[in-house]
């Protein structure tokens, strides 16, 4: 079992000054084995803070990141699963299911994590699992009217099964929802099983 923090679009200090205090109380060192960040960490201090939470931190580059050495995409093996990570600049229009699916096929991953929209989303499409942790600080995004809901996700990876817990700060209180994904078994005898359509498992808002 590996517990992975999926977080992104913090925009500290450009759009906001810090993570919500109730989130910081939950993100304590010693419980999380790995962090996957979808970018827009923005400054070194915030990156250093993430490194205090977990020993292994993977970050892709968002359009506001100071560190130009962050890669635009990464692939992380997790036991029998392959997890791809992008910020989301590659997806036009932002968050589009078909474009995400095309990128998932191109990267040959079981799970594709992306950000950029500042809205949490998790869904299964064409046998792959797509997760957007939203903005951990609830930073403003020009894509939507009004403020974003602060959110992050914890993924409990157990072989081919991922249990994703999404944390959202709603009206000053932390709300937690759960989404489960199991990688489909490979087709037998070379016969491709029918590809399911998008199964929406988005929570919150």
Helices and strands as residue ranges (DSSP letters): E 2-7, H 21-26, E 34-37, H 44-53, E 57-59, E 73-78, E 81-86, H 97-107, E 111-113, E 120-125, E 128-133, E 151-158, E 161-170, E 173-182, G 188-190, E 199-200
